[in-house]
Amino acid sequence: MKPGHYLALAGGVGGARLAAGLARALPAGHLTVAVNTGDDFDHVGLHVAPDIDTVTYTLAGINNAEQGWGIGGESWAAMGALTRLGGPDWFLLGDQDLATHILRTQRMRAGETLSAITADFAARLGISQTIVPMSDDPVRSIVETDEGTLPFQEYFVRRRCEPRFRSIRFEGAETARPAAGLLAALDDPALAGIILCPSNPILSVRPILSLPGIADRLRARRVPIVAVSPFIGAKAVKGPAGKIFAELGLAPTPSGLIACYDGLIDGLVIDHEDTDAACPVRRHVTGTLMRDSDDQTRLAREVLDFTTALHAG
């Protein structure tokens, strides 16, 4: 593995799990995880940042490992009281998780940036790597479906991705500024590689790429970009990526993933079950299912070694 600094683009459970493996595989301070904020939203007066929290809790080792999101050993007293009083019950907020949203909202209203708050929370939870939101400016994912236009969490959580997916747009992205931490990672002279985690390419990675200048800077990269497939056996490991790909006319396979990234990547990490012949980029074949922290770390080390090999030519 080449020493240096690595940038990972992540969102969702799969992205968080690989990010946690990368965090363990690399020395402290050698990883920046830029996280999707397109699924952030205001709920019962609170700023909820699901992907940032999933990444943060996972890197801190306090996540609910079974369900992938939320905090392990969570309780739900506040949610029960909220429901009894007629509040919305379609988006679950655990008691410990609720503390994150309350403090984040309070500090943002006082003028702090999402980047500063995220960094402080990560430090307090003992995380030695850098977690940054993709932007401190609001960007909201809006899904066009066969039933009309839906805000992301309405589509993803309330409707459980049931409506047919037609397209997605990122409201505010055209004027949003990439977070300073994301730009600093891209400009770092020690940058050795960029890793697209096994997140949903459309729901989690594309919002980051929609920010002004980011896709162009990645295409003009001086280091390899490696994507880790979120598919095994032509099925998504978790979440609706397979359904969305099918509804967009893309195959949930390495070739479909390469088409989705449209020439952006130099290498692809895929599972043994997905060795289809159509792969115009270099690939590394391994077991990509991350059942536990050992799997996360093993896969992360293989991804880093593969990135180093690509860098060496």
C-alpha positions as MATLAB code, in Angstrom:
seq = 'MKPGHYLALAGGVGGARLAAGLARALPAGHLTVAVNTGDDFDHVGLHVAPDIDTVTYTLAGINNAEQGWGIGGESWAAMGALTRLGGPDWFLLGDQDLATHILRTQRMRAGETLSAITADFAARLGISQTIVPMSDDPVRSIVETDEGTLPFQEYFVRRRCEPRFRSIRFEGAETARPAAGLLAALDDPALAGIILCPSNPILSVRPILSLPGIADRLRARRVPIVAVSPFIGAKAVKGPAGKIFAELGLAPTPSGLIACYDGLIDGLVIDHEDTDAACPVRRHVTGTLMRDSDDQTRLAREVLDFTTALHAG';
ca = [
       0.000    0.000    0.000;
       1.406    3.355   -1.013;
       1.678    5.796    1.922;
      -0.266    8.972    1.422;
      -3.689   10.468    1.847;
      -6.873    8.934    0.451;
     -10.235   10.473   -0.350;
     -13.366    8.329   -0.124;
     -16.772    9.398   -1.421;
     -19.487    7.729    0.619;
     -23.092    7.564    1.673;
     -25.398    4.936    3.100;
     -24.598    1.711    4.910;
     -22.252    0.151    2.329;
     -20.249    3.337    2.055;
     -19.990    3.649    5.824;
     -18.800    0.060    6.216;
     -15.975    0.401    3.709;
     -15.069    3.814    5.143;
     -14.730    2.165    8.549;
     -12.412   -0.450    7.056;
     -10.329    2.240    5.372;
     -10.158    4.167    8.645;
      -8.683    1.113   10.376;
      -6.352    0.216    7.504;
      -4.778    3.665    7.242;
      -2.748    5.637    9.788;
      -4.618    8.346   11.664;
      -5.125   11.453    9.566;
      -4.583    9.712    6.222;
      -8.239    9.423    5.185;
     -10.900   11.981    4.307;
     -14.438   10.686    3.882;
     -16.616   13.128    1.926;
     -20.240   12.280    2.628;
     -23.420   12.854    0.659;
     -25.772   15.442    2.158;
     -28.434   15.312   -0.549;
     -30.620   13.245    1.786;
     -30.421   15.776    4.650;
     -33.794   17.199    5.619;
     -35.672   19.031    8.345;
     -37.840   16.767   10.490;
     -39.866   17.910   13.516;
     -37.801   21.098   13.475;
     -34.447   19.294   13.480;
     -31.693   19.107   10.858;
     -31.266   15.395   10.162;
     -28.173   14.262    8.226;
     -28.648   10.497    7.770;
     -25.542    9.702    5.710;
     -23.188   11.795    7.833;
     -24.543   10.146   10.961;
     -24.298    6.634    9.526;
     -20.659    7.218    8.559;
     -19.846    8.865   11.896;
     -21.508    6.203   14.052;
     -19.888    3.419   12.022;
     -16.376    4.858   12.231;
     -16.906    5.420   15.963;
     -17.979    1.791   16.401;
     -21.310    2.691   18.007;
     -23.591    1.938   15.052;
     -26.308   -0.679   15.023;
     -24.328   -3.295   13.104;
     -27.371   -5.445   12.311;
     -29.527   -2.812   10.624;
     -26.583   -0.687    9.448;
     -27.974    2.691   10.507;
     -28.609    4.260   13.885;
     -26.877    3.607   17.193;
     -26.492    0.210   18.813;
     -28.526   -0.398   21.964;
     -30.909    2.395   21.035;
     -34.122    3.172   22.907;
     -37.248    4.767   21.484;
     -39.033    6.559   24.325;
     -39.042    9.958   22.604;
     -40.381    8.405   19.394;
     -43.209    6.779   21.314;
     -44.108   10.053   23.028;
     -43.942   11.917   19.717;
     -46.358    9.440   18.141;
     -48.769    9.600   21.090;
     -48.983   13.353   20.668;
     -49.831   13.043   16.982;
     -46.361   13.603   15.560;
     -45.049   11.847   12.437;
     -43.936    8.256   12.953;
     -42.636    7.369    9.473;
     -39.035    8.442   10.151;
     -37.575    6.838   13.268;
     -35.465    8.899   15.658;
     -33.851    6.939   18.478;
     -33.208    8.621   21.812;
     -29.404    8.719   21.436;
     -29.647    9.657   17.777;
     -32.046   12.441   18.713;
     -29.313   14.072   20.801;
     -27.162   14.367   17.667;
     -29.927   16.122   15.742;
     -30.813   18.473   18.598;
     -27.231   19.641   19.122;
     -26.515   19.888   15.384;
     -29.614   22.007   14.824;
     -28.860   24.268   17.766;
     -25.298   24.875   16.601;
     -26.268   25.438   12.959;
     -28.861   28.021   14.040;
     -26.083   29.723   15.992;
     -24.088   30.043   12.776;
     -21.704   27.077   12.839;
     -21.106   25.153    9.631;
     -22.063   21.542    9.130;
     -18.355   20.807    8.524;
     -17.300   22.242   11.885;
     -20.049   20.436   13.773;
     -19.306   17.126   12.029;
     -15.598   17.434   12.836;
     -16.336   18.201   16.486;
     -18.735   15.273   16.868;
     -16.192   12.941   15.214;
     -13.423   14.100   17.565;
     -15.652   13.633   20.628;
     -16.425   10.089   19.443;
     -12.721    9.259   19.112;
     -12.542    9.167   15.300;
      -8.980    9.792   14.075;
      -9.810   10.282   10.388;
     -11.560   13.245    8.736;
     -15.286   13.206    7.929;
     -16.608   16.113    5.860;
     -20.007   16.853    4.354;
     -19.895   17.294    0.602;
     -21.023   20.898    1.109;
     -21.975   23.284    3.890;
     -24.621   24.736    1.597;
     -28.012   23.017    1.379;
     -28.413   20.522   -1.467;
     -31.562   18.424   -1.565;
     -32.149   15.300   -3.646;
     -35.524   15.390   -5.405;
     -36.815   12.217   -7.054;
     -39.053   12.181  -10.111;
     -41.278    9.101  -10.061;
     -44.257    7.699  -11.908;
     -46.348    9.146   -9.067;
     -44.874   12.621   -9.306;
     -42.104   14.563   -7.589;
     -41.009   13.385   -4.141;
     -38.461   14.812   -1.687;
     -35.797   12.176   -1.117;
     -36.853   10.947    2.333;
     -40.496   10.778    1.227;
     -39.405    8.481   -1.593;
     -36.754    6.536    0.314;
     -38.252    6.063    3.775;
     -41.934    6.952    3.745;
     -42.684    5.267    0.407;
     -39.906    2.654    0.751;
     -38.779    3.323   -2.847;
     -42.012    1.802   -4.181;
     -42.784    4.404   -6.901;
     -40.994    3.842  -10.186;
     -37.794    5.875  -10.343;
     -37.515    8.136  -13.382;
     -34.795   10.654  -12.552;
     -33.199   12.626   -9.759;
     -32.138   16.239   -9.436;
     -30.167   18.012   -6.765;
     -31.855   21.220   -5.727;
     -29.312   23.891   -4.816;
     -26.335   22.011   -6.250;
     -25.722   24.537   -9.018;
     -24.821   27.243   -6.486;
     -23.538   25.111   -3.607;
     -19.849   25.319   -2.771;
     -17.978   22.073   -2.168;
     -16.909   21.848    1.454;
     -13.436   23.181    2.219;
     -12.422   19.763    3.539;
     -13.358   18.066    0.268;
     -11.395   20.610   -1.767;
      -8.416   20.332    0.587;
      -8.338   16.564    0.111;
      -8.429   16.949   -3.673;
      -5.599   19.504   -3.538;
      -3.459   17.560   -1.084;
      -0.021   16.889   -2.672;
       0.043   13.608   -0.762;
      -3.226   12.389   -2.331;
      -2.627    8.790   -3.415;
      -6.075    7.673   -4.526;
      -9.799    8.351   -4.646;
     -12.220    5.610   -3.681;
     -15.899    5.493   -4.582;
     -17.364    3.392   -1.807;
     -20.022    0.720   -2.457;
     -22.737    3.307   -1.949;
     -25.734    3.748   -4.207;
     -24.110    5.373   -7.284;
     -27.199    7.444   -8.080;
     -28.565    8.329   -4.652;
     -25.316    8.705   -2.698;
     -22.392    9.360   -5.060;
     -24.041   11.385   -7.820;
     -25.048   14.225   -5.443;
     -21.357   14.741   -4.629;
     -20.456   14.708   -8.315;
     -23.188   17.296   -8.983;
     -21.359   20.004   -7.031;
     -19.764   22.700   -9.214;
     -16.347   21.650  -10.452;
     -16.130   18.318   -8.632;
     -16.748   16.006  -11.601;
     -14.333   18.024  -13.748;
     -11.665   17.906  -11.061;
     -12.071   14.170  -10.711;
     -11.803   13.681  -14.471;
      -8.610   15.745  -14.440;
      -7.237   13.674  -11.570;
      -3.590   12.797  -11.155;
      -4.320    9.710   -9.038;
      -6.447    6.598   -9.690;
     -10.146    6.520   -8.974;
     -11.341    3.099   -7.840;
     -14.988    2.166   -7.391;
     -16.164   -0.709   -5.229;
     -19.298   -2.322   -6.613;
     -22.429   -2.300   -4.425;
     -23.696   -5.355   -6.338;
     -23.135   -9.067   -5.789;
     -24.631  -11.556   -8.202;
     -26.466   -8.759  -10.069;
     -28.261   -7.751   -6.875;
     -27.690   -4.843   -4.529;
     -26.184   -5.888   -1.222;
     -28.491   -3.435    0.566;
     -30.974   -0.812   -0.518;
     -32.746    0.014   -3.798;
     -29.765    0.367   -6.162;
     -30.746   -2.723   -8.168;
     -34.359   -1.589   -8.537;
     -33.317    1.912   -9.581;
     -30.758    0.621  -12.079;
     -33.398   -1.624  -13.658;
     -35.901    1.244  -13.885;
     -33.257    3.375  -15.605;
     -32.364    0.622  -18.067;
     -28.999   -0.163  -16.456;
     -27.824   -3.628  -15.477;
     -26.828   -4.105  -11.806;
     -23.500   -5.533  -12.950;
     -19.918   -4.274  -13.325;
     -20.647   -3.140  -16.885;
     -23.777   -1.278  -15.740;
     -21.831    0.368  -12.941;
     -19.099    1.485  -15.340;
     -21.757    2.959  -17.630;
     -23.297    4.788  -14.687;
     -19.935    6.349  -13.807;
     -19.432    7.284  -17.475;
     -15.667    7.015  -17.849;
     -14.862    8.420  -14.421;
     -13.138    5.386  -12.887;
      -9.794    3.703  -13.540;
     -10.445    0.511  -11.625;
     -13.336   -1.528  -10.272;
     -13.470   -3.913   -7.323;
     -16.090   -6.609   -7.834;
     -17.259   -9.793   -6.161;
     -16.433  -13.302   -7.354;
     -20.064  -13.679   -8.448;
     -19.824  -10.786  -10.914;
     -16.971  -11.638  -13.255;
     -18.857  -10.761  -16.445;
     -16.637  -10.241  -19.471;
     -17.642   -6.658  -20.260;
     -15.227   -4.685  -18.098;
     -13.289   -1.976  -19.979;
     -11.357   -0.908  -16.868;
      -8.926   -2.866  -14.722;
     -10.645   -4.870  -12.063;
      -9.880   -6.622   -8.815;
     -12.005   -9.666   -7.964;
     -12.537  -10.571   -4.318;
     -15.225  -11.180   -1.722;
     -16.953   -7.821   -1.321;
     -19.597   -8.753    1.261;
     -18.762   -7.030    4.553;
     -20.322   -9.124    7.312;
     -18.220   -7.690   10.125;
     -15.310   -5.380   10.907;
     -12.757   -7.982    9.820;
     -14.365   -8.123    6.368;
     -14.400   -4.319    6.208;
     -10.698   -4.077    7.004;
      -9.702   -6.906    4.656;
     -11.623   -5.401    1.771;
     -10.258   -1.933    2.524;
      -6.675   -3.199    2.426;
      -7.307   -4.918   -0.895;
      -8.840   -1.734   -2.307;
      -5.837    0.296   -1.162;
      -3.379   -2.224   -2.621;
      -5.295   -2.235   -5.914;
      -5.258    1.568   -5.993;
      -1.497    1.521   -5.396;
      -1.023   -0.959   -8.232;
      -3.003    1.287  -10.588;
      -0.927    4.280   -9.514;
       2.245    2.377  -10.302;
       0.920    1.615  -13.776;
];
